[in-house]
Amino acid sequence: MKLILICKEGEARQAYINEIAAMGASVDAVSCYSEFLNTKAINPYQGLMIDLVTQMKMSAEEKNISKELLGIFPTIQLKWDVESRSIRNISFGNRTTSNSLKDFINTECQSFRARAVRLNMRKMVHFNVLLSNDEAMDEKNLEHTVTINISKSGCFLFSGRAWTKYPTAWLIINDLQDKTLIAGDIRWSVEWGKQRVIPGIGISFKEIKPSQIEELIGN
């Protein structure tokens, strides 16, 4: 079994690695999500573990990247307790039902088929976008917005709207020569005012021309 650990170097990281090894699992440790995407994302994994302190100190951009990864693997958040020299499992919403690291590894990770994250480097490019929740692109539903980052497989779009009810977003990227309508599956969303991060939606392109992708990545 192979797992990925997001944790800054130090005592906590080593404690997690020792505990995981004692359970018979293998782990790759990285300091942040960007490091994972840049160096490890082509490898298959069965679970994701995140150190609470590392997560809290991440930049807004790192947290945006994290939201795309959290829905891919079984995920657990951990905290190293210096005084008791023990590992605590911090609830991560509905992403895990395990009560301990051991339970997480032996149940959720063991039954999960290992998979890799497609390695598409994201670029911080701000394209002007017309965004809508319907294919007709009705004027009353249009939102004038921008991309925060983009890759050949998808993008993160700034938006002040609530998107939880919508599986698909439709967009026209005004800066492209080919302004053909693009469709994207909404993978995650952050509502305005709910968190101290940029609000918006992360999408994966569902309907887009190869020539549009080439133009996007070439900018």
N, C-alpha and C positions, 0 to 999 in steps of 0.2 A: 504494500500500500504506500502511495506517495501523496504527501500533503504539502501545502504551501503556507508559510508563516510570514505575516507582515509585522515586523517588530524591529525597532532600532537596536543597534548593537549594545550589549551590556548584560547585566546580571539577569534581567528578566528573560531575555532571549535565550540565554544558555540554560536557564531553568526549564523553559518550555521544551527546548530541544532534548534535554536529558529525560524529561518525563515522557515525551513522545517515543523516544528510542526504547525506553523501558517497556513500552506497550507493543514493541515489535513493528512500529511503522517508521517510514523514512520521511524526512522533511527537508525542504529547501527554504531557507530563511532569507528574506530581503528586508530592506529598511523602509520601503515605501511602494505604492502601487506602480509608480512610473518605472522603478527598477524591475519590478515583476514583468511588466509589459515589454520592457526593453531586453530582458535577458532570459526569462523563464517561460514566457507565455506559450511557446511552441511545445512545451512538455505537458503530458497528460497528468492530471491530479484528481484526487477523490475528495478533497476537502480544503477549506480555507479557514485559517485561524488568524485573528487580529488582536494585537495587544491594545488594550484600552487607552493607555497613555500615548502610544504612538498615533492612534486614530485621532485623539483630541488635539494633538499638536500639528496635524496636517494642514496644508494650505487649502484654500477653496478649490483650486484646480485638482488637487489630489483627491479631495472628497468627491468631486464630480466624477473622476475616473472610478472611484470605489463603487459608486452606485451601479455601474455597468457590470462589475464583477460579482457583486453580492447576490445577484439572481442566478449565477451560473453554477456555483458549487454549494454543497452543504457548508454552512458558515457558523462559526462560534467566536465570541469575543471573550478574551481572557484578561485577567489582571493578576500581576505578581504581587503578593502581599509580603513586603520586606520583613515585617515584625514576626509573622508566623512562619515565614519561609514556605509558603504554600501558594498554590494556584487556585484562583477563584474563577468560576464561570459566570460571566455577566450576561444576562438575558439580551438577546439580539432580536427582539420582536418575535415574529413568527418564522424566523429563518432557522431556528433549531428548537427541538423539543427535548434536548438532552439536559440532564441535571449535572453532568460532570464531563470533563475532558475524556475520560475513559469511555463513558457511555456514548459520547459523540463519535469517537473513533470506531468503536466496536459495532455500532448500530447504523448511524446515518452514513458515515464514510464507507464502511464495509459494503453496504448495499448499493452504493452509488458507482455507476460505471465511469471510469476515469475518462476525462476529456481535457482537451487543450483549449486555450483561448486563441482565437484567430489573431495573429499578430499584425495589426494595422496601426502604424504610428499616427497619432493624432497631431494635427497642426493647429496652432492658435491663429485662426484666420476668421475675420469678421465680415462675412458676406451679408448684403442686404437681402432680406427674405420677406415674402408675403406668405403668411402661415394661416391655415384654416383647418377646421375639424370636419369639413365636408368637401367632397370632390368637386362640387359645383363652384367652389371658391366664391360664394355669395359675398357681396360687399359687406353685409352686416356682420359676417363671421370672420372677416379678415383681420389679421393682426400684423402690423408692420414691426418687424423685429430683425435680429441678426444672429448669425452663428457665433458661438463662443469658441468652439473647436470643431474640427472636421477630419475625417479619414475617408478612405475609399469605400468603407462599409457603412458609414453613418455619421451622425453629427449630434452635437448638443446645441439646442436652440434656446435663447432667452425667451421667457414667456411669463406674463403675469396672470395667466388664466389657470383654472383648475382643469386638469386633463384626465382625471382618474376614470371617467366614464367612457373615454374614447380609446379604441385600440389602434387607430390609424391617424396620422397627420398628413396633410397635403401641403405642398410648398412650391413656390416659384422663387428661384434664386435670381434676383434681378441683375446681378453682376455677370452672369453667364451669357454668352452669345446665344446659346440655345436655351430658351426659357420654357421648354416643355415642362408640364406639370410633373412633379416628383412625389411619389408616395413613400411613406416610411412607417414601419411598425414601431409603436411607442413601447420602449423597453422599461423606462422608469420616468418618474416625474417628481419635481419638487415644487410645491405650492408656494406662492408669494407669502412671506411673513411667517412661514412655519419653521424655518431653520435659518441660521446665519450663513447661508450659502446662496449662490446665484440661483434664482428660481428658473424653471424651464423644463424641457423634456429632452431625454436622450432617445434618439431614434436609430434604427437600422434601415438602410435603404431597401425598399421592396420593389419599386418600379422606378428605374432610372436608366437613362441611356449610357452606354459605354463612353460615348464622346463627352457627356456631361461629367462623368467621373474623371476622365482624363483632364478635362479643363479645371475641375475642382482641385485635384492634386497637384496640377502644374502651377497653380497660383502661389 
